[in-house]
Amino acid sequence: MKVLVTGATSGLGRNAVEYLRNKGISVRATGRNEAMGKLLSKMGRNSSRQI
């Protein structure tokens, strides 16, 4: 399963990303906070890129 989480750099979106990753689900995330986005990508299993 693949999931896109918007607003993933804070609040519920960030919690959703962590929860889904812990369940082994492939997550793609978007958000407005660039620094937090970089931190999330380092925590992830797959590579990421900024668009």
HELIX and SHEET records of a PDB file:
HELIX    1   1 GLY A   11  ASN A   22  1                                  12    
HELIX    2   2 GLU A   34  MET A   43  1                                  10    
SHEET    1   A 2 LYS A   2  VAL A   5  0                                        
SHEET    2   A 2 SER A  26  ALA A  29  1                                        
END                                                                             
